[in-house]
Amino acid sequence: MNVTALFDVLLQLSAICNTFDGIESEACRKQYKSLCTESPMTLMKMVDSGYRLPTGIMSGNILDFGNFDQCMSLHEEEPVHVYGKYCLSKVSYPPLTVLTALCIPDQCTIPDLNDVLNDTGVSLTSISCQDSGIKEEWTTGDWVMIGFFCFVALVIVASTIYDIVIYNFDRYPYHDSLIVFSMFTNFNKLTKITKNPEHMHCLDGIRAISMAWVIAGHRYASFGSPLVPIHNRVDAEEWLNSTQSFYIQGARVSVDTFFFLSAFLVSYLFFKGLKKNPLTIKKVPLFYLHRLLRIFPAMAVVYFVHLTIFKHFNSGPLWPEMFDFLQKSCVKHWWSFFLYVQNYVNFEDMCIIPTWYLSADMQMFLISPFILIPLGYLYEKKGKWFTYICLAVLVVFTIVVPLLANIYRDNIKFNEYETHARISVYMIGICFGFYLFDTDKKKLKIDTSTNVFIWALMLFLMTLIIVEYPSIYSVPIDIFNFDLFVSFTRPIWCFGLCWIIHSCITGSGGFVNWILSKPLWQILARLSYSMYLLHMTVQMISSGAIQNATHFSDYNTMYLWCGDFMFTVLASIFWVLAFESPMIGIEKLIFGKGKPKQRLENQ
């Protein structure tokens, strides 16, 4: 039996003292001889750090990480200098292959161990090795990044001290730029709860809940990776493909929610500013610059952190592989990352995978002026009904044309991240922005029974969409059914959002509005962009340091999600205070939007 053969081979390797003479490498033989004769306890720890089959092979687990920390702590000076080397290795005895940990002397390699496995039919292949005697070097890029963070920290400290001093003396700053980086002012902005009636409070709740949903979806998705050791992998895969996982598989609609909200706000603010400060073709470059100044710096810092100091954040059996994978894609595709096109150019090998959303959103934002400016002209010259007709035609067009393009595509790889498949979501957001502007947020004149019926219908359709996601994403994906499903369900989801937001804003939201308008959501909504940038980093730090197989269950995964969420919030607070808020302040100073700082009582 294959399992028995592998077990016998691992026993043979653990009894290396009887067979090390067969190793060709003299340096390796010398180290093994010294361990066998002079340091048997160190050799015992070395063997105890690996050389075992994974538990739960029949349940789908083919990984065993041994004892990483013990192997990396091994060190002998006399009579021969020996360090422990931790190797994650593929052990193959066709047709069975498992991944197991082997702890060997630092002068040895996995091919050396193959020398003592002649005629066994088993082969060893090294996936990655970490030598405890070789410390991770700090490169020039690492030190530059450390220097950058130190500089930002010094600027924040200086700006904060100055801000606190003038606050205590009840003075205004000499210039607003001196407190742009003040943690005192920026933290007050972050945590300030606004009661402005013009503020659409329900949007904060929708944004914050959607962000939490995204984090949960990515945490569950990590258990689908073959490199994450799970005792009951078969059970995990069955659960992820079952209807029971609808509330996780359905998290994909939360991204459509972000697209919709982005378009809605752009559209609403555009039409609201038609009379006082209309957007014209000449102002389009500044329109783009505003967006770049607000979102680009925080994203760029995340990129350079992943490329440099990220490798020093943790350690573990999978850590080198994870960092290499991340670094290679980011180095190779840096240009598509910064040009916001990687969701088309390299969608199968993306740098920081969640940023595909930023690429798609930026692409739709770039075309938005060429939709909004003509619509604004039509609204002023032809009236609102003609504008509504044009918007309806655009919505139908953005649903039907991408659907037909995807259905009749030939020899084009399946791409879930393509922008044109979500342009209908963006278009509906633009329509809704115009509708709220045109109606001035007036309440619909409908009776209670009709209101209840529409609420029930929308909630039913939105729930049905979420419940159906596991069947659509079951492997292998039926591309035709997938295209058909998302082309119509995404707009339906957005129509449901339109109803929820309109009801909440116009006073018909009831309990839903009470939930979505809670003050806490305002803070989380302000953190949402940084949370989206950082949540995958937080999860990778956790997953890359896993050293033992875990048991998949709904409870265990939700427990991990809670940790992901809290650490993401903490990291995002720093990111907002260090990069987002200062850039918003700088942008206002550049474009002359800054106002003298007033000392509010709540500060």
N, C-alpha and C positions, 0 to 999 in steps of 0.2 A: 504494500500500500504506500502511496506517495508520502503521506504524512509520517508514517513510520520511518521511511527512508530519510526524510529530512531530519527527524528527531535523532536518528543514529548518527548522521553527519555532524549535527551540532554537538552531540556528545563527544565525537571524535575530535572536534576542534577544541572543546573544553579540556580534553586530555592531551593538550599540545606537547607536554613534556615527553611523551612517548614517540612523537612524530616530527619534532622540529628539525631533526637532522635532514629531512627531505626538502627543507626550504633552501632555495638557491641563494638568496641574499645573505651575505656573510654578516652584515650589520644586524639584520633581523635575527639570525640564528644566535648571534652573540648575546643579544638582549634576552631572548627566550631562555638561553642556557643560564644566564645570570639569575633570572627570575625563578627558574625551576630549582636551582641549587642553593641560592643565597637569600632569596626573598619570596618564599612560598606564600606568605600572607598577602603580599602585593599581587601576586599572580591570582590568588583566590578572589581578591576583590575585582580583579580584571575580568575573570570568568563570571563572577556574580553580577557584573554590570551588563551582561548581554547573553548571547548564545542560547536563546530560548525561542520556542515557537510562540506565535501570538495566541492569546486565548480567544476563543470564539471564532475559529476559522470557519466552522460550519454555519455560523450566523453572519458571515461576511467580513469578519475582521482579519486582515492580512498584515497588520502592523504590530510590531512590538518594539518599543523604544528603550527597553532595558532600564538601566540607572545612569542617566546622562551625567548628573552631578558627581556621582562617585567615580566614574571613569575619568572625568576631566580633573578630578582632584588628585589622581595618582601621580606620585613622583618619587623616584629612587635615585640617590646620588652615588651610592657605592654598592658593589664594586664597578658596576656599569651604570652610566647615566641613562635613566629611563623615564619618559613621560607617558601618560596614558593618551591614547588616540581613539576618539569615539568615531566609529564609522557606521552609518546607516547603509545597509547592504541588501541587495536583492539576492535571495537564495532560490535557485531554480532547479526543480526536478520535474521536467515536463510530464504532464501539462500544468503542474502546480507551481506557483511562484508566491513567495511571501517576502515581506520586508522585515528585517530584524536588525537589532543592534549588535555590533561586534566591538569589543574593547581590546585593542591590540597595542603593542609597544610603538613608540613614535617613529622608529626606523623601519617599521614594517608597513606593507601595503596589503590590500585585499588580494591582488594577484599572487602575493607570497603565500597566502593561505590556500590558494588553489593548488599550489605545489604538493600539498599533503592530502589532496582529495582525488588523486588519480584513480581512475577505474571505479569511482563511486557513482558517476552519472550526474553528479550535482555540481553546479557552477555558482560561483560567487561574483557579483558585480557591484562595485562601489557606486553608491548614489552621491554621498557626500561624506567627507571626513573632517573632523575638527581636532587639531593637535593642541593639547593643553599647554605644551611648551612654547607655542607660538601665539602671542597676544595680538589681538586685532589692532592694526596700526591706525593712527589718526592721520588722515591725509590732509593735504593743503585745503581741499574743499571743506573738510570737516572743521578745520580751524577758522576758515573764513566764515562759515555759518555760525560757529560759536561767537566769533567776534561781532558778527551782525546782531545776534541776540543780546550780547552784552551792551552794544551801542544803543539798541532800542530800549533796553532796561534802564540805562543811564539817562536817556532822554525822558523816559516816563517818570523816573524818580525826580529829576530836576524840575520837570513841568509840574508834577504833583506837589512838590514842596513849595514852589512859587505860588501855585493856586491856593494852597491851604493858608499860606502867609497872608496873601492879599484878601482872602475871605475873612480871616480873623480881624483884619483891620478895616473891613468893609470897603475895600477899594476895587476898582475895575482894573483889569490887566492893561499894561502899557500897549500891548497888541494882542489880538485874539490868537495869533499863531503861537504865543508863549504857553497857552494852556490847551492846545490841540491834543497833546499827548497826556494830559493830566488824568490820572486814574480817578481822582476825586470827582472831577466833572463828568468824565465818561461813564463811571459806574453809576452816578446819579441818573444820567440819561438812560442807561440800560435798565435800571430798576424802577424808574419813574412810572407810575400808573396814571395814564391819562384818562380823563373823564370828558374829553371833548366830544360833543354830540356828533360832530362831523366824522369822527373816527369810527370806522366800521369794525367794531370789536369782535364780531363773529369770525372775521378773517384770521385773527390771531389764533383762535382756537382751532380752526381748520388747519392752519399752517403747522402749529405745534403738534397736533395729533398725527398729521400726515408724516411729520419728521420722525416721530416715535415709531410709527408703522414701518417706515423705511429701515430703521435700525433693526427692528425685530425681524423683518424679512431677510436682511443680509446675515443676521446671526443664525437663523434657521438654515439659510442656503449654505453656510459654511460646513454644515454636517453632510452636505452632498459631495464635498471634496474627498477624493480617495486618499489624500494625505492626512486627513484628520482621523486618528484612531478611535473607532467605536466598537464596543463589544458586540452590539446588535445592529450592525450596518444594514442587514436585510430588512429588519423592522423599520429602521429610519427611512430607507428608500421607499418602502411600501407606504409608510405614513405620509411622506412628502408627496406621493402620487395619488393619495386617497382624498376623498371628499372632506375628510376630517381636517385637512390642512387648509381649508378654504380661506380662513382668516389670515393665513400667512401668504399663501400663493396670491391672494387678492391684494397684497400690499403693492403690487405693481400699479394699481390705479392711483396710488398716492402720488406717483410721479406725474401722472396726467393732471392731478389736482394742482400741482405746482405750475405746470405749463398754463393751465387755465387761469390761475390767480395772477400769474405774470402778465398774461395778455389782458386780462380784465383791468388791472391797475394801470397799465400803459394806455389802454384805450380810454378809460374813465378820466384820467388826468389830462389826456390830450384834448378831449372834447370840453372838459371843464375849463381849460385854458384857451379856448378858441378866441374869445373876445379880448381878454387881457394880454395874453402872451402866446399867440398861435405859433405852432411849429410850421416852419416853411422849409423849402428845399435848401436854402442857404444855411439854415440852422441844423441840418441833419448831422454834419460832422461833430458839432458840439453835443448833439443828442447822443451820439455814439460815445463821445469822450466822457460824458457824465457816467455812463454805464461802466466803461472800462476802469475809470478811477475808483469806482466803488467796489467792483468785484475782482479786478485783476490782482492787486497786491496780495490779498489774503490767499488767493489760489496759487500765486507764484511762490510764496513762502512755503506752502505745503509741498509743492513740487521739489524745491531745493532741499527741504528737510528729508524727504524720501530718498533723495539722491545722495545725501551725505551722512548726516549724523543718525539717521534712522537705524542703521545697523548696530549702533551702540545702545539702543534702548532696551535690549533684552538678549537672552540666549536660550538655546534649546536645540533638540535634534533637527527640527525643520527650519531653524532660523536662517542658516546660510542659503538654503534653497529658496526660501521666501524672499529674502533680500535680493538675491541674484535675479530672480524672476521679475521683481519690481524694478530693479535698476536697469536691467537690459531693455525692457519695454520703454522706460522713460528716456533713456539715453538715445535709443534708436528713433523714437517718435517725438522728440522734443518739439519739433516744428509744428506738427499737427496738433499737439497739446496746446501750444500757445496761440495757434491760429484758430482754435475751436473747430477743427474739422475731423477729429479722430474718430467720431462716430460713423464716418464713411470711409476714411482712408485706411485706418488700421483697427477696425471694430473687433477683430479677433485677437488682437494683441494690444489692448489699450493700456495707457499709463494712468494709474489710479482710476480704476474702472468706474466708480460713481460719477466721475467728471464728464461722462458721455452726456449727461443731462445738461451740463453747462454749455457743451458744444451745440447741442440741439436748440437750447433756449437762446443762445447768442445768434444762431443762424436765423431763427424766427424773429428775434428782436431787430436784426439788421434789415429785414424786409418790411417790418411793421410801418415805418414812415411812408413807404410807397403804397401802403394800403390806407393808412389813416389820413394822409394829406388829401388825396382825391375824395375820400369820404367826407372830410370836413368841408371841402369845396362844394360837393353835392348837397350837403346838409344846408349850407348857407344860400345856395343858388336855386336848388330844386325842391327843398323841403324835406321833412323827416320821412315821409312815406316812401319817397323815391330811394332814400338812403336805406331804409329797411329792406326794400326789394333787392337792392344791390348786395346787401349783407347776406340775405337769404340765398341768393345765387352763389355767392362766394362760399358759404358753408356747404351747400350741396356739391359744388365743384371740388372742394378740398376733401370731401368724403369719397366721391365716386372716382375721380381721376387717380389718386394714389392706390385705391383698391384695384382698379383695372390694370394699372402699371405693375402691381405686385402679382396679380393672378396670371398675367401673360408674360412674366419675365422668364427668360431662358438662360440656363447656365449661370445664374447669379446666386451667390451664397445667401443663405438666410441671415438677415440682419435685423435683430430686434430693436436696434438703436437708431434706425434711420429716421431722419427728421420729417420727411414727407408723409410718413405714416401717422404722424401726430399733428400735422398742420391743421387738421379739422378742429382739434381741441383748442388750439391757439385762436382759431378763427371764431369759435363760439365765445371764447373769452372776450374778444374784441367786440362782438355783437352785444354781449351782456353789458359791457362797459358803456356802450352807446345807449342802450336801453335805460340803464339807471340814470345816466345823464339827462336823457330826453324826458323821462318821467319825474325827474327830480326826487327820486326815492319815494314816490307816492304809493300808498297802500292800494292794492287791488280791491275793487268793489265786488266782492263775492261773499256769498252767505257761508255760514259756519260749516254746513254739510259738504259744500263744494270744497272748502279749504281742507277739511279732514280727508276727503276723497283724494285730492291731489297729493297731500302728504303721504297717505297710505300707498298710493300708486308709485310715487317716486322712491320711497324707502323700499318697497317691494322690488322694483326694478334694479336698484343699486345693490340690494342684497343678493338678488339672483345673479347679477354679473359677478360678484365676488365668489359666490358658491360654484360657479361654472369654471373658474380659472384653473383649478387642478386638472380637470379633464382636458382643457385646451393645451396646457403645458406638460401633459404626460409624455414621457419619452417612448418612442420617437414622436416628434412634433409633426402633425399633419399641417403642412404649410398653407394649403388652400383653406382649410377650416379655420386656421389661426388668423389668416388675413381677413376672412369674412367676419369672424367673431370680433376682432379688435376694431375693424373699420366702423362697425355699428354700435358696439358697446361703449367705446370711448366717448362718442357724442352723447349717448344716453346718460352716461355717468355725469357728464358736464351739465346736461339739462337738469339733472337732479341737484347738482351744486348750485345752479342758477336759482332754483326754487328755494333751497335752504337759505342761501345768502339773502335773497330778496325778502323772504319771510322774516328773517332775523332783523334786517335793516328797517323794515316797515312796521315792525311791532307785532308780527303774526307768528313769530318763531316759538313762543311758549317755552316749554321745558328745554328744547334744543338750543334756543338762544341763550337761556340761562346757563347751560353748560358751556357753550362756546364762547361766552362773553366774560368768563371768570378772569379776574385781574392777573392771575399767574400766567395765563397764556400770553399776555403781552410781552413778558420777559423772555419766555421760551421762543416766541415768534421772532424777537430781535436776535436771538442766538441761532436761529434755524439755518442760516447760510453757512456759518462756521461749523455748525453741527454736521451739516451735509458734507462739508469738506473733510472733516476730521473723524467721523464715526468709523469709517473703514480702517483708518490707521489704528484707532483704539482696538478694534476687533483683531487686526493682524498682529498686534503686540501680544494679545492674549492667545490667539491660536498658534502663533509661531513658537510660543514657549511651552506648549503642551508636552508633557513627558510621559504620560500614562494614558492608556485607553480609557475612555469614559463610556458611560451608559446613556444612550439617547432616550430621553423622555420629554414630554411636553413641559413638565414642571422644571426639570433641570435646565432646559433651554431658556425658558422664561426667566429663570433665576440668573442665568448668564446675561440675558438681555437687560435686566435691571442694572447690572454692573456696567454693561456697555453704555447704557443711557446716562448713568450718573457720571462716569468718567468723561464721556463725550461732552456733557454740560460743563464740567469743570474746565476741560481743555478749551472749550469754545468761549468761556468767559474771558480767559486770557487772550485768545485770538481776537475777540471783538475789541477788547481794551487796547491791545497792542497794534492792531492793523486795520480793523474795520472802522471803528469810531474815529480814529485820527484821520483816516483818508476821507471820510465824510466831511470832517471839519476842514481839511485842506481843500477839498473840492469846493466847499462853500466860500472859502477865502479867495480861491482862484476866480470864481465866477461872481464874486461880489454879493453873495447871499448871506454872508455872516452878519449878525446883529450883535450889539453890545451885550455882553453876558449880564444877566440880571440875577441877583442873589435871591433865590427862592427860599421860602421858609422851610420847605421840606428838605433843603440841602443841609 
